[in-house]
Amino acid sequence: GPLSPKGTRQAMAIAERLGGVPFTRSYHSPLQRAAETDAIMTSRMPALESQPSALLMDCIPSGPEPDMPRAFEPFFGAITPEEIDAGQAQMADAVAEFLTPARGENHELLITHTFVISWFVREVFGAPAWRWLGLNQANCGLTIIRVRSAKPPVLVTHNDLGHLPA
């Protein structure tokens, strides 16, 4: 659905915080609230063009695994194997697109959802596939991943809320 008035204020706050970052590209999930957040962000950064990316849609990036804690099993009750397969394929493509080193210096802004961010953080740490389940983000939390050419990606910050009022 659409951003709430609180969500709009949060998007304006993070846009203000990131206004001086020299972003080279911006991508957002096609879902309405992400597109609205993107519109707020790019209105504060007029040189930045953005485009929707289906790779940033919320999805289920993996299914239950034998070493997964039983506490997570109920989450998968209504999720079909087809949804899991689609999510796995999507996240494999998203990792290849957004966590692979590129030539030159790039600063990409990705406006996406909790499960996608959780998968990226899990990927940076090389954690088991089920581990995305325990990583949560607040609305408009800032996660920064540094992708370097000769070294593995590094998590700089996760779910930073310093731009939001108490």
N, C-alpha and C positions, 0 to 999 in steps of 0.2 A: 504494500500500500504506500500511500504518500508519506512524506515526512510530517511529523507532528510539529507544532510550534516549538517545542523543546528541541526536536531534532534539527529544525532550521537554525535555531540559536547555536547549537553545537557545531553544525557545519560552518556557520559564519566564524565561530571561534577558531576552528582548525584552519580555515582559509586564511584568517588573519595571522595565525602562527606560522604558516608555511609560505606566506606571501613573498618572502625574499629568497626562497630556494629556486635556483635556476633549473627548473624542470625542463626536460627536453621533450617529454611525451607524457600523455595522460590517458589512462584507460579506465573504464568503469563497467561494472555489471550492467546489463540491460534492464534490471529490475528498477521499478519506478523510484524507490527511495535512493538508490545509488545514483541514478541519472539526475535526480533533483540535487543531491549533494554535489555531484560533479558540476552542475550549472552554477551553484553558489561558489564553488572553488574557482572555476574558470572565469567567473565574473570579476573576481579579485585578481586574477592573473591573465589579463587580456591577450598576452602573447602566446598563451598556452592553448593549443587545440587538443580536443579530447575526442575519443571514439569509444563506442561500446565494444566490449569483448565478451563473447559467450564463454570464454575460458574463465571468466570471473564470476559466473553465476553460482549461486549457492548450490551445493550438491553434497552427496554422501560419498566421500572419497575412498572409503574402504569398508569392508564388512567385518563381521565377527571373526576372531582368530583364536586358536587354541590357547595362546598365552595371555589373552585379554582378561582382565578382571571380570568376574561374573556380574559385578554391579552395572556394567555397561550393556549387558545382554538385552534388557527390556527396551532399550533405545531402538534396537533393530526389529522389533516385533512387527511393525506395519510396513517395513521397507522391503521392496522386492529385490530379487537378485538382479533384475534388469536395471534398476536404479543404481545399485552398487556398481555394476559393470560400466554403466555410463559415467558415473562419478570417477571411477578409477581411470578411465580413458581420458576424461576431461582434465583431471589433475596431472596426468602424465604429460599431456600437451601443455598445460599451464606452466609446469616446472620447466619444460624445455624452452618455452617462450620467455618466461620472466626471471628464471634463476640461472640462466646460462650466460656466461660472460659475453659481452659485445665489444666491438672495437671502439676505442675512444671512451671518453667519460660521458656517461648518461645518468640522468636523474629522472626516473620514471615514477609517476604518481599512479597508484592503483587504488581504486575505490571499489571495495568488494565486501564480502560477508565473513562472518565468524568462521565457518567451516573451511573456507578457502585460506584464510589467514592461518588458521590452525595447521592446515596441511603444509603450508610453506614453512612455518616454524618447525614443525616435526621434521620436514625434509632437511632443513639447515642442520639440525642436530643428529640426523641419521637415526632417529628413533624408530621403534617398530611402527608398522602402519597403523595399528589401533590407537597409538598414543595421541593422535589429533583430538580424540574424544575428551580429554581432560584439559585442553587448552581453550580458554574462553577469553573473549574480548568485550569491552564495553562499547556502546555506540560511540562512534567517532574517536575511538582509541587510536593512537598512532603507533604503528609498528614499522621499524626501519630495518631492512635487510641490506647489507652491503655485499654486492656481487663483484668479486675481483677476478681478474683474468688468470692469475697463476695459482690462486689459492681457493679453498672452498668458501662458500658464502658464510657471512658472519651475521648473527643477530645483534644489532646495535641497541635497539630498544623494543620492548613488547608492551603494547597496551598502555602507552604513556598518556595520561589524562591531564598533564600540566596546563593545557590550554583551556580547560573547562573550569567554571566556577565551582567552588566547594559545594 
